[in-house]
Amino acid sequence: QVQLVESGGGLVQAGGSLRLSCAVSGGDVSLYSVAWFRQRPPGKDSEFVAGINRSRNGVRYADSVKGRFTISRDNAKNMVFLQMINLNDEDTGVYYCASYLPVWGRPLATTSETYNIWGQGIQVTVSS
């Protein structure tokens, strides 16, 4: 059973940086498309932040994070990362790592309903 565990969240000042990590166990991350979603405030729908497909040459970002966030994966370590710079208070929220087994040739999904494996989430708080 594939499990995802996020780490690296916390409190940061506006303009600062954080790097989130998603450790994958129970499966080979190279087979999966992986994305980061966030929920802000608590109870609201999850918002797609960034995603990377299994071949690593397809990445997508929400417009609100383009140029500031970078998603990457290390298949050898079975991990996915989200580097976040120039954070602002709009980035505050609970960040989730999520994955699914893609159909070959289809573009990376950005809707949460497609992702069927989720981590427990991690809090990111940006103070202004």
N, C-alpha and C positions, 0 to 999 in steps of 0.2 A: 504494500500500500504506500503510495507516494505521499510524503508529507513535506510541507514547506514551513520554514521557521525564519521569521524576520529578526533582524538585529540592526543596531546602529542609530536608532532614533534618539530623541531627547529634546532638550531645550537649547535654542540657539538664538542669538540676536539677529535682527534684520540685517541683511547684507552678508550674513555668515554662510557657512557650508556644512553639509552633512553627507555622509555616505551610508546608504542603506544596503544591507546584505540580505540575501535570501538563500538559505541553505536547503538543498533538496536531498531528501533521503528516500530510500525505498524504490528508486527508479533512476533512469538515466536522463538527466536534464537535456541532453542533446536531442532527444526525441520530441521534446515539448516546445510549444510556444509559451512564452512567459511574459507577464505584464505586471505593472504596478498600478493599483487603483488607490484612491483615497476617499475618505468619507469625512465630510465637514459640513455642518457640525454633526455630532453623533446622531444616528438615526436617519440621516438623509441618505439618498441613493449614492452608491459608489460611483466615483468619477474616474474615467480612464486617464492615466497620467502618461505612461510610456509602455511600450511593448517591443519585444524582439522575437522574431520567428526562429524556427529551429535551425535554419541555415545561417543565421547571424548576419545575413546581408539585407534583411528587411527589418527596419525599425520604424516606429511611429510614435509621435509625441502629441500631446494635447497642445493646442495653440498657446495656452497660458504658461507652458513651461519650456517651449522651444527656445534654444539658445542658453538655457540655464540648467537643464537636467540632461544627463546622459545615462542611457541604459546600456549595460554590457553583460556579457556572460562568460564564464570560464567553465567550459564543459569538463575539463580535466579535474577541476575541484568540485564540480556539481553545484555551482553557485551562480547567482545572478545579482547584479549590483545596480544601484541607482545613485549616481553622483549628482548632488544638488548644490548649486552655487547661487549666490545673490538671492538668498531666500527672503521672502516677505511674509507679512502676516496672513496673506491669502493662501499661503502654503501650509498653514496649520491644519492638522487633521490626523486621522488614523490611516496609516498607509498599509496596504495589503499586497502581498505577493500572490499571484494567481497563475495557474497554468492550465493547458488543455493539450490534447493530442490533435494536431492539425491535420486537415485533409490536404494532401499534396497539391500544390498549385494555387490554393486559395490564399487571399491576402490575410494578413494578421487581423484577428478580430479585435474590436475595441469596445464591444458590449459585454457587460459583466455576465450575462446569461450564458455566454459561450464557454466561460471558464468554469471548470467543475472541480478544481482543486485549489483550495485557498489556505493561506497561512492564518495565524490568529490575529495578525495586525500589530502595528507598533505606532506609538504616539510620536508625532513631530509637532513641536510647539515653537513658533517663531515670535519672539517678543520685539515690539517696536520701541 
